[in-house]
Amino acid sequence: MLIIKRRSFLSRNLREVFFFLYTPIQKRYNKFFKPKTSGVKVVVINQEGKYLLVRVGYGARRWAWPGGKIDRGETALLAAERELKEESSLEIKDLKAIGSKEYSWEGKRDTVYFFAGVTNEVDLVIDGQEIIDAGWFDLKGLPKPLSSTVPDGIYALNNPSS
C-alpha cells in the first residue's frame, strides 16, 4: 500500500519557491566550477522479487532507485540507509555495497555508490512532493521514463564489485 503523508501547505510552498530560485543558480555554478559530488542509490527487492522505484517530483520526474546526496561527514552506507528511510519509510540495516559509477550531470561530476537489500515490507510512505509516486515493479514491467541509474543499478546487482 502507498501512503502519502503530505507536508503542510506552508512547508510545501516554501520548498517550491526555494527550488524555483535555487535551481538556475545551481546550474550556473555547476557549469562554471564543475564540482565533484557523491551520492547513493539503493536497489530494494521484496520477497516477491519486485523492485522498488520512486518517482521524483523535480526535474524530469523520472522513476529511479531511492537515493540522494552523501552529506558531509557521512559514509555512503549511512547515506543509503537515511535516503531509503526518507524516501520510502523502509529501514534495511543489512544493505550491501554492489558497485559505483561516475556520471557527468548538468556540469558536475558525480560518483554514485549502489547498494542492495531485501525487505519483507510492502507498504511505502512518501511525502508527495520530493517523491510523488513509488511502487514495486517486475524487471519486465518497469515504468517510464526511467533514470539512467536504473539499468546501471541492475547491472551492479548482477555483477557486484568485490
C-alpha positions in Angstrom: 0.0 0.0 0.0 1.2 3.5 -0.8 0.6 6.2 1.8 1.2 9.8 1.1 2.0 12.0 4.1 1.7 15.5 2.7 3.7 18.3 4.2 1.9 21.4 5.5 0.7 24.0 2.9 3.4 26.5 4.1 6.2 23.9 4.0 5.2 22.7 0.5 5.1 26.2 -0.9 8.3 27.5 0.7 10.1 24.4 -0.7 8.7 25.1 -4.2 9.8 28.7 -4.1 13.2 27.8 -2.8 13.9 25.3 -5.6 12.4 27.7 -8.2 15.0 30.3 -7.2 17.9 27.9 -6.4 17.9 25.6 -9.4 19.0 28.2 -12.0 21.8 29.4 -9.7 22.9 25.8 -9.0 23.0 25.0 -12.8 25.2 28.1 -13.5 27.5 27.2 -10.6 27.9 23.6 -11.8 28.6 24.8 -15.4 31.3 27.2 -14.2 33.0 25.2 -11.3 32.2 21.6 -12.3 32.1 20.4 -8.7 32.6 16.7 -7.7 29.8 15.3 -5.7 28.9 11.8 -4.3 25.6 10.1 -4.0 23.9 6.8 -3.3 21.2 4.7 -4.9 19.5 1.7 -3.2 18.2 -1.3 -5.1 15.5 -2.8 -2.9 13.9 -6.2 -3.7 10.8 -7.5 -1.8 10.0 -11.2 -1.1 8.0 -11.4 -4.4 11.1 -10.5 -6.4 9.8 -7.0 -7.2 12.0 -3.9 -7.3 11.2 -0.6 -5.5 11.3 2.5 -7.7 10.4 6.0 -6.7 9.3 8.9 -8.9 10.9 12.2 -8.0 8.8 15.4 -8.0 11.5 17.6 -9.6 13.5 17.8 -12.9 12.3 15.3 -15.5 10.3 13.4 -12.9 11.8 10.1 -13.8 11.5 6.8 -12.0 14.6 5.9 -10.1 16.1 3.9 -7.2 15.7 5.6 -3.9 18.8 7.7 -3.1 20.4 11.0 -2.9 23.4 13.0 -1.8 26.0 11.9 0.8 26.1 14.6 3.5 29.4 15.9 4.8 30.9 13.5 7.4 28.5 10.7 6.4 29.5 7.4 5.0 27.9 6.1 1.8 26.2 3.3 3.7 24.7 5.7 6.3 23.5 7.9 3.4 21.9 4.9 1.7 20.1 3.9 4.9 19.0 7.5 5.5 17.8 8.2 2.0 15.9 4.9 1.8 14.0 5.8 5.0 13.3 9.4 4.0 12.0 8.5 0.6 10.1 5.3 1.3 9.9 4.8 5.1 11.8 1.5 4.7 14.6 0.5 7.0 17.1 -2.1 5.9 20.1 -2.5 8.1 22.0 -5.1 6.1 22.5 -3.2 2.8 25.3 -4.5 0.7 27.6 -2.3 -1.5 27.3 -3.6 -5.1 29.3 -1.1 -7.1 29.7 2.5 -8.1 29.7 4.6 -11.3 30.9 8.0 -12.4 28.4 10.3 -14.1 28.5 13.8 -15.5 25.2 15.6 -14.9 24.4 19.3 -15.5 28.1 20.2 -15.4 29.0 18.3 -12.2 31.0 15.1 -11.8 29.0 12.7 -9.6 30.1 9.4 -8.1 27.1 7.2 -7.3 27.5 4.3 -5.0 25.0 1.5 -5.4 23.7 -0.6 -2.5 21.2 -3.5 -2.5 18.9 -5.1 0.1 15.9 -7.3 0.6 12.8 -6.4 2.6 9.6 -8.1 3.8 7.8 -4.8 3.9 5.5 -3.8 1.1 3.9 -0.6 2.5 5.6 2.6 1.4 5.2 6.1 2.9 6.1 9.1 0.7 5.8 12.9 1.1 4.0 13.6 -2.2 6.4 16.4 -3.0 10.1 15.2 -3.3 8.8 11.8 -4.1 5.5 11.9 -5.9 5.0 8.2 -6.5 6.5 4.8 -5.6 5.9 1.2 -6.3 7.1 -2.3 -6.6 7.8 -3.5 -10.2 8.9 -6.5 -12.1 12.0 -6.0 -14.2 10.0 -6.8 -17.3 7.4 -4.1 -16.5 9.4 -1.1 -15.3 7.6 2.2 -15.6 8.7 5.0 -18.0 10.5 7.4 -18.0 13.5 5.8 -16.2 16.5 7.4 -14.7 19.8 6.3 -16.3 20.8 4.9 -12.9 18.1 2.1 -13.1 19.9 0.0 -15.7 23.2 0.7 -14.0 21.8 -0.5 -10.7 20.5 -3.7 -12.3 24.0 -4.3 -13.8 25.7 -3.6 -10.5 23.3 -6.0 -8.8 24.0 -8.8 -11.3 27.8 -8.0 -11.4 28.7 -6.8 -7.9 32.2 -5.4 -7.4 34.3 -7.2 -4.9 
